[in-house]
Amino acid sequence: MHATLIATVGASDLQVYEPHKTFFENRNIKLHKNRNLQDYYIFEHPRDVGEQILGNYEAFKDYIEYPIIRKAIGYIIKDLNQKISRIIFITTDQDDDNFRKRDTLYFGEILKKLIHKEYGTHINIEAIKVKQNIIYYDSMYEFFGGKGAERLRSIIKENNFVYLLPQGGIDAINTTLMLRCIEWFHPNITQLSVNENGIVSPLNFPNLFMNNIEKQKILHLLKQFDYTSLLNFTVSDKFRILLEYIIAELELDTKLAQDRAQHLITLDWENRNKLHDLLNKFSPIQWLYIATFIKIKQNHYSDALFRLFALFELFLNEKVSEYFEEKEFKENMPTDKWNSLLNKKGIAESLQGETYNGQRLDCSKPSRIVLQKIYEKFINDPKKEKWLLISPLIESLNNLRNDLAHRGRGITKENWDQVFSKHNMDNRSFLSELDQLFGINPDEYLNDIHSILERYLKS
């Protein structure tokens, strides 16, 4: 496998071994002790010294060393058995004369010669020079996302793996380069570190960083109830199966939901009792309410409205079915059967005297309006009080639904809020009434589900 090494170049990336110290002192080249590597010295003014060494390379080449980058190259080639096809150095060449003494542009050229001598000229070595604002994190982050990124991004197509050594040079360059490289190359990137004893270690930071970003994305989508999008992430089997369970329930696919629930209980046997209590506990109408709750929370008012009326129709159908001792009611029920049921209960005449929107009620078939009139007028039910409280609002929402269905008008938050304000209600109070009507608190239930998902996310 071919690899690319990206390394920042600092003052410590060219060094002098102590026995060679006199060679440089005799030429009035200032050195100071390397605090991290014993027996090594560092040049005080990298730019001037680098230019001097590069101009007389043959005289200096045997007296300079590059212990940090050399260790990293050796680790990749020998320990990991990989071929390096390209090295990119990040050097400095500042425009401001006040800061140029410590620039490393010439060090990059010298390193190229030293590496080609030791490892061969088949390695393509180039440098990206940073010229301005090298101590500012925001400027460097933008630089490596713009001009400094062109050659770096080309690596994606040319090589299979990237090794990053952000150890020499300026902190702002090291950090922002590291972040950009993780963005572009993860998971095909390994960050390296060389300690004072010359030991090279691969760091897990890129994985930790990206995993945390992925985790934050997942948590954000959970807050948005966007379960389908979560299927695009790499997650544990338990996390995925619980997601599939929720989606199946929201789509009223009871058979699939039961299958997913049983599979999850088998996988998470330690928590089987809690899962058994939490899963498969609601009826289809309750799950339809949960789906409606989610659409309202997401401000998807058009979708919410269609689900609301499907929910109301299912609610009325269940109540009236119990009243007539029938399995269900459909608008295409045979007329003679429908009339027989009305007469059997003795409500046909009374029902025909009802009005809707100022007109005589059409009782020829069990429409939603007819079922609603039967429920409100003839059926004793402890939940009727809650229904009657929201019934006027339901009719106003029906007008919105007609606008959407017949006039092609979308529903804005302003439209939605205006309807609710006319009835002195808002989403919160409306959902509170629905909680009691359908015997479930979706907010609390989904929080319990999300807590399990977050636990699976950590495992």
C-alpha positions as CSV (number, residue, x, y, z in Angstrom):
1,M,0.0,0.0,0.0
2,H,1.4,3.4,-0.9
3,A,1.2,6.2,1.6
4,T,1.7,10.0,1.9
5,L,3.4,11.6,4.9
6,I,2.3,15.1,5.7
7,A,4.6,16.8,8.2
8,T,4.9,20.3,9.6
9,V,8.4,21.6,9.7
10,G,9.7,23.6,12.7
11,A,13.1,24.7,14.0
12,S,13.7,21.3,15.6
13,D,13.3,19.3,12.4
14,L,17.0,19.9,11.5
15,Q,19.4,19.3,14.4
16,V,23.0,18.9,15.2
17,Y,24.4,15.9,17.1
18,E,26.7,17.0,19.9
19,P,30.0,15.7,18.4
20,H,29.3,18.0,15.4
21,K,28.6,21.1,17.5
22,T,32.1,22.5,17.1
23,F,31.8,22.4,13.3
24,F,29.0,25.0,13.4
25,E,30.4,27.0,16.2
26,N,33.6,27.5,14.2
27,R,31.4,29.1,11.5
28,N,29.7,31.4,14.0
29,I,26.3,29.5,13.6
30,K,24.4,29.8,16.9
31,L,22.9,26.7,18.4
32,H,21.0,26.0,21.6
33,K,20.3,22.8,23.5
34,N,17.3,20.7,22.5
35,R,15.3,20.3,25.7
36,N,13.5,17.2,24.4
37,L,16.3,15.2,22.7
38,Q,19.5,14.7,24.7
39,D,22.8,15.2,22.9
40,Y,21.1,17.3,20.1
41,Y,21.2,21.0,19.4
42,I,18.9,23.3,17.4
43,F,19.6,26.3,15.2
44,E,18.6,29.7,16.6
45,H,17.8,31.3,13.3
46,P,16.4,28.7,10.9
47,R,15.9,30.9,7.9
48,D,19.4,32.3,7.7
49,V,21.1,29.1,8.6
50,G,18.9,27.1,6.3
51,E,19.8,29.4,3.4
52,Q,23.5,29.1,4.3
53,I,23.3,25.2,4.5
54,L,21.3,24.9,1.3
55,G,23.8,27.2,-0.5
56,N,26.7,25.0,0.5
57,Y,24.9,21.7,1.0
58,E,27.9,19.4,0.2
59,A,29.9,20.9,3.0
60,F,27.1,20.6,5.6
61,K,25.2,17.5,4.7
62,D,27.2,15.1,6.9
63,Y,26.8,17.3,10.0
64,I,23.1,17.7,10.1
65,E,20.3,15.3,11.1
66,Y,16.6,15.1,11.0
67,P,15.8,12.7,13.9
68,I,12.0,13.4,14.3
69,I,11.0,13.1,10.6
70,R,13.5,10.3,10.0
71,K,12.0,8.3,12.8
72,A,8.5,8.8,11.4
73,I,9.6,7.7,7.9
74,G,11.4,4.6,9.3
75,Y,8.3,3.7,11.2
76,I,6.1,3.8,8.1
77,I,8.5,1.9,5.9
78,K,10.0,-0.6,8.3
79,D,7.5,-1.2,11.1
80,L,4.4,-0.9,8.9
81,N,5.9,-2.2,5.7
82,Q,4.4,0.5,3.6
83,K,5.9,2.4,0.7
84,I,5.9,6.2,0.9
85,S,5.2,7.7,-2.5
86,R,4.8,11.3,-1.4
87,I,5.9,13.6,1.4
88,I,4.4,17.1,1.8
89,F,6.1,19.5,4.2
90,I,4.3,22.5,5.6
91,T,6.9,25.3,6.0
92,T,6.8,29.0,6.7
93,D,7.9,31.9,4.5
94,Q,6.4,35.0,6.1
95,D,5.9,38.3,4.3
96,D,6.5,40.3,7.5
97,D,10.3,40.9,7.9
98,N,9.8,41.1,11.7
99,F,9.1,37.4,11.9
100,R,11.2,35.8,9.1
101,K,14.1,34.7,11.2
102,R,12.4,31.5,12.3
103,D,10.9,30.6,8.9
104,T,11.5,27.0,7.8
105,L,11.2,27.2,4.0
106,Y,14.9,26.3,3.5
107,F,14.7,23.5,6.0
108,G,12.1,21.9,3.7
109,E,14.5,21.9,0.8
110,I,17.3,20.5,2.9
111,L,15.0,17.8,4.3
112,K,14.2,16.9,0.7
113,K,17.8,16.3,-0.2
114,L,18.5,14.3,3.0
115,I,15.5,12.0,2.5
116,H,16.3,11.5,-1.2
117,K,19.8,10.5,-0.3
118,E,18.7,8.0,2.4
119,Y,15.5,6.6,0.9
120,G,15.7,7.3,-2.8
121,T,14.5,9.9,-5.3
122,H,11.3,7.9,-6.1
123,I,9.6,9.7,-3.2
124,N,7.9,12.8,-4.5
125,I,8.6,15.6,-1.9
126,E,7.1,19.1,-2.1
127,A,6.3,21.9,0.3
128,I,3.4,24.1,1.0
129,K,4.6,27.5,2.3
130,V,2.5,29.5,4.7
131,K,3.2,33.3,4.4
132,Q,0.8,35.1,6.7
133,N,-1.0,35.0,10.1
134,I,0.7,31.8,11.1
135,I,-0.1,32.2,14.8
136,Y,-3.9,32.7,14.2
137,Y,-6.0,29.6,14.4
138,D,-8.9,31.0,12.3
139,S,-6.6,32.2,9.6
140,M,-4.7,28.9,9.4
141,Y,-7.9,26.9,9.4
142,E,-9.2,29.0,6.4
143,F,-5.8,28.7,4.7
144,F,-5.8,24.9,4.9
145,G,-9.4,24.9,3.7
146,G,-8.5,27.1,0.7
147,K,-5.2,27.8,-1.0
148,G,-3.3,25.4,1.2
149,A,-5.8,22.6,0.5
150,E,-5.4,22.1,-3.3
151,R,-2.4,19.9,-3.2
152,L,-3.5,18.2,0.0
153,R,-6.8,17.2,-1.4
154,S,-5.2,15.7,-4.5
155,I,-3.9,13.0,-2.2
156,I,-7.3,11.6,-1.8
157,K,-7.2,10.3,-5.4
158,E,-3.5,9.5,-5.5
159,N,-2.8,7.5,-2.4
160,N,-4.5,5.0,-0.2
161,F,-3.4,6.2,3.2
162,V,-2.1,9.4,4.9
163,Y,0.2,9.7,7.9
164,L,0.3,13.0,9.6
165,L,3.1,14.3,11.8
166,P,2.0,17.7,13.1
167,Q,4.8,18.1,15.6
168,G,7.2,20.7,14.3
169,G,6.4,24.4,13.9
170,I,3.6,26.7,15.1
171,D,0.8,25.4,17.2
172,A,-1.9,27.1,15.1
173,I,-0.5,25.4,11.9
174,N,-0.2,22.0,13.6
175,T,-3.7,22.1,15.1
176,T,-5.6,23.4,12.1
177,L,-3.7,21.2,9.6
178,M,-4.6,18.2,11.8
179,L,-8.3,19.1,11.9
180,R,-8.4,19.7,8.1
181,C,-6.6,16.4,7.4
182,I,-9.0,14.5,9.6
183,E,-11.9,16.1,7.8
184,W,-10.6,15.1,4.4
185,F,-8.9,11.7,4.9
186,H,-10.6,10.0,7.8
187,P,-10.7,7.0,8.3
188,N,-7.6,6.6,6.0
189,I,-5.4,8.7,8.3
190,T,-3.0,8.0,11.2
191,Q,-1.5,10.7,13.3
192,L,2.0,10.0,14.5
193,S,4.0,11.3,17.5
194,V,7.7,11.0,18.1
195,N,8.8,11.3,21.8
196,E,12.1,12.5,23.3
197,N,13.4,8.9,23.1
198,G,12.7,8.7,19.4
199,I,9.8,6.3,19.8
200,V,7.1,6.7,17.2
201,S,3.5,6.2,18.4
202,P,0.3,6.2,16.3
203,L,-2.3,8.3,18.0
204,N,-6.0,7.5,18.1
205,F,-7.1,11.2,18.1
206,P,-8.5,11.2,14.5
207,N,-10.8,8.4,15.4
208,L,-11.8,9.9,18.7
209,F,-12.4,13.2,17.1
210,M,-14.5,11.9,14.3
211,N,-16.4,9.5,16.5
212,N,-17.3,12.4,18.7
213,I,-18.5,14.4,15.7
214,E,-20.5,11.4,14.5
215,K,-22.0,11.1,18.0
216,Q,-23.0,14.7,18.1
217,K,-24.7,14.4,14.7
218,I,-26.5,11.3,15.9
219,L,-27.7,13.1,19.1
220,H,-28.8,16.0,17.0
221,L,-30.9,13.8,14.7
222,L,-32.4,12.0,17.7
223,K,-33.5,15.4,19.1
224,Q,-35.1,16.0,15.6
225,F,-36.7,12.5,15.7
226,D,-35.1,11.9,12.3
227,Y,-34.8,8.1,12.7
228,T,-34.5,7.3,9.0
229,S,-31.4,9.5,8.6
230,L,-29.8,7.7,11.5
231,L,-29.7,4.5,9.5
232,N,-27.0,6.1,7.3
233,F,-24.5,6.0,10.3
234,T,-22.2,3.2,11.3
235,V,-23.7,2.1,14.7
236,S,-23.9,-1.0,16.8
237,D,-26.4,-3.8,16.0
238,K,-28.5,-3.0,19.0
239,F,-28.7,0.7,18.1
240,R,-29.7,-0.2,14.5
241,I,-32.3,-2.8,15.5
242,L,-34.0,-0.4,18.0
243,L,-34.1,2.3,15.2
244,E,-35.7,-0.2,12.9
245,Y,-38.2,-1.1,15.6
246,I,-39.2,2.6,16.0
247,I,-39.5,3.2,12.3
248,A,-41.6,0.1,11.8
249,E,-44.0,1.2,14.6
250,L,-44.2,4.7,13.2
251,E,-45.1,3.1,9.8
252,L,-47.7,0.9,11.6
253,D,-45.8,-2.2,10.4
254,T,-46.7,-4.2,13.5
255,K,-45.3,-7.5,12.3
256,L,-41.8,-6.1,11.5
257,A,-41.9,-4.1,14.8
258,Q,-42.5,-7.3,16.8
259,D,-39.7,-9.1,14.9
260,R,-37.3,-6.2,15.7
261,A,-38.3,-6.1,19.3
262,Q,-37.8,-9.8,19.8
263,H,-34.4,-9.6,18.1
264,L,-33.3,-6.7,20.3
265,I,-34.4,-8.5,23.5
266,T,-32.3,-11.5,22.4
267,L,-29.2,-9.3,21.8
268,D,-29.7,-7.3,25.0
269,W,-30.8,-10.1,27.3
270,E,-29.4,-8.4,30.3
271,N,-32.0,-5.6,29.9
272,R,-34.8,-7.9,28.6
273,N,-37.3,-7.0,31.3
274,K,-37.0,-3.2,30.7
275,L,-37.1,-3.7,26.9
276,H,-40.1,-6.0,27.2
277,D,-42.0,-3.3,29.2
278,L,-41.0,-0.6,26.7
279,L,-41.5,-2.3,23.4
280,N,-44.8,-3.5,21.8
281,K,-46.8,-1.7,24.5
282,F,-48.9,0.6,22.3
283,S,-51.8,0.1,19.9
284,P,-51.6,1.2,16.2
285,I,-53.7,4.3,17.1
286,Q,-51.2,5.3,19.8
287,W,-48.3,4.9,17.4
288,L,-50.2,7.0,14.9
289,Y,-50.5,9.6,17.6
290,I,-46.7,9.4,18.3
291,A,-46.1,9.9,14.5
292,T,-48.4,12.9,14.5
293,F,-46.7,14.3,17.6
294,I,-43.3,14.0,15.9
295,K,-44.5,15.9,12.8
296,I,-45.9,18.7,14.9
297,K,-42.6,18.9,16.9
298,Q,-40.7,19.0,13.5
299,N,-43.0,21.9,12.3
300,H,-44.0,19.7,9.3
301,Y,-47.5,21.0,9.5
302,S,-48.9,19.6,6.2
303,D,-47.8,16.1,7.2
304,A,-49.0,16.6,10.7
305,L,-52.4,17.6,9.5
306,F,-53.0,14.5,7.3
307,R,-51.9,12.3,10.2
308,L,-54.1,14.2,12.6
309,F,-57.2,13.5,10.6
310,A,-56.2,9.9,10.0
311,L,-55.8,9.7,13.8
312,F,-59.2,11.3,14.5
313,E,-60.9,9.0,12.0
314,L,-59.4,6.0,13.5
315,F,-60.4,7.1,17.0
316,L,-64.0,7.7,15.9
317,N,-64.1,4.5,14.0
318,E,-63.0,2.5,17.1
319,K,-65.5,4.3,19.3
320,V,-68.5,3.9,17.0
321,S,-67.5,0.3,16.1
322,E,-67.7,-0.5,19.8
323,Y,-71.1,1.2,20.0
324,F,-72.5,-0.8,17.1
325,E,-70.5,-3.9,18.0
326,E,-68.9,-3.9,14.5
327,K,-65.3,-4.5,13.6
328,E,-64.9,-1.3,11.6
329,F,-66.7,1.2,9.5
330,K,-66.0,2.2,6.0
331,E,-67.6,4.8,3.8
332,N,-68.4,2.2,1.2
333,M,-70.4,0.1,3.7
334,P,-73.6,-1.1,1.9
335,T,-76.4,1.4,2.5
336,D,-78.9,-1.2,3.7
337,K,-76.5,-2.4,6.3
338,W,-75.7,1.1,7.5
339,N,-79.4,2.0,7.7
340,S,-80.1,-1.2,9.6
341,L,-77.5,-0.4,12.2
342,L,-78.9,3.1,12.7
343,N,-82.4,1.8,13.1
344,K,-81.2,-1.0,15.4
345,K,-79.9,1.7,17.8
346,G,-82.9,3.9,17.2
347,I,-80.8,6.9,16.3
348,A,-81.6,7.3,12.6
349,E,-84.3,10.0,12.9
350,S,-82.4,12.0,15.5
351,L,-79.2,11.8,13.4
352,Q,-81.0,13.0,10.3
353,G,-82.0,16.1,12.2
354,E,-78.4,17.2,12.7
355,T,-76.7,19.9,10.7
356,Y,-73.1,20.6,9.7
357,N,-71.8,23.9,8.5
358,G,-75.4,25.2,8.3
359,Q,-76.7,22.4,6.1
360,R,-78.6,19.2,6.9
361,L,-76.2,16.4,7.7
362,D,-75.9,13.7,5.0
363,C,-76.4,10.5,6.9
364,S,-76.3,8.1,3.9
365,K,-72.9,6.8,4.7
366,P,-70.5,6.6,7.8
367,S,-68.3,9.6,6.9
368,R,-66.0,11.2,9.5
369,I,-68.6,13.9,10.2
370,V,-71.4,11.3,10.8
371,L,-69.2,9.2,13.0
372,Q,-68.2,12.3,15.0
373,K,-71.9,13.3,15.4
374,I,-72.8,9.8,16.6
375,Y,-69.9,9.8,19.1
376,E,-70.7,13.2,20.5
377,K,-74.4,12.8,20.7
378,F,-75.1,9.1,21.5
379,I,-72.0,7.4,23.0
380,N,-71.1,7.5,26.7
381,D,-67.3,7.6,27.0
382,P,-65.1,9.0,29.7
383,K,-62.8,10.5,27.0
384,K,-65.6,12.5,25.4
385,E,-64.9,15.5,27.5
386,K,-61.4,15.8,26.1
387,W,-62.7,15.3,22.6
388,L,-65.4,18.0,22.9
389,L,-62.7,20.4,24.2
390,I,-60.7,20.1,21.0
391,S,-63.6,19.5,18.6
392,P,-64.0,23.1,17.6
393,L,-60.3,23.3,16.8
394,I,-60.6,20.1,14.7
395,E,-63.1,21.8,12.5
396,S,-60.8,24.8,12.0
397,L,-58.0,22.5,11.2
398,N,-60.3,20.8,8.7
399,N,-60.5,24.1,6.8
400,L,-56.7,24.1,6.7
401,R,-56.7,20.6,5.3
402,N,-59.2,21.6,2.6
403,D,-56.9,24.4,1.6
404,L,-54.0,22.0,1.3
405,A,-55.9,19.2,-0.5
406,H,-58.2,21.2,-2.8
407,R,-56.4,24.5,-3.4
408,G,-52.8,23.3,-3.3
409,R,-51.9,25.7,-0.5
410,G,-49.1,24.7,1.9
411,I,-49.4,25.3,5.6
412,T,-47.0,27.7,7.2
413,K,-46.2,28.1,10.9
414,E,-48.1,31.3,10.8
415,N,-51.2,29.6,9.3
416,W,-51.0,26.9,12.0
417,D,-50.5,29.3,14.9
418,Q,-53.4,31.5,13.8
419,V,-55.8,28.6,13.9
420,F,-54.7,27.6,17.3
421,S,-54.8,31.1,18.7
422,K,-58.4,31.5,17.7
423,H,-59.2,28.7,20.1
424,N,-56.8,29.9,22.9
425,M,-54.5,27.0,22.4
426,D,-51.0,26.3,21.2
427,N,-49.0,23.1,20.3
428,R,-48.2,22.4,23.9
429,S,-51.7,22.6,25.3
430,F,-53.1,20.8,22.2
431,L,-50.7,17.9,22.6
432,S,-51.4,17.8,26.3
433,E,-55.1,17.2,25.6
434,L,-54.2,14.5,23.0
435,D,-51.9,12.8,25.5
436,Q,-54.9,12.3,27.7
437,L,-57.2,11.4,24.9
438,F,-54.9,8.6,23.6
439,G,-53.5,7.6,27.0
440,I,-49.9,8.1,26.1
441,N,-47.2,10.8,26.6
442,P,-45.0,10.6,23.4
443,D,-42.4,13.0,24.8
444,E,-41.7,10.8,27.9
445,Y,-41.8,7.6,25.9
446,L,-39.5,8.8,23.2
447,N,-37.1,10.1,25.8
448,D,-37.0,6.6,27.3
449,I,-36.2,5.2,23.9
450,H,-33.6,7.8,23.2
451,S,-31.9,7.0,26.6
452,I,-31.5,3.4,25.5
453,L,-30.2,4.5,22.1
454,E,-27.6,6.8,23.8
455,R,-26.5,3.9,26.0
456,Y,-26.1,1.7,22.9
457,L,-24.1,4.6,21.3
458,K,-21.6,4.4,24.1
459,S,-21.2,0.7,24.1
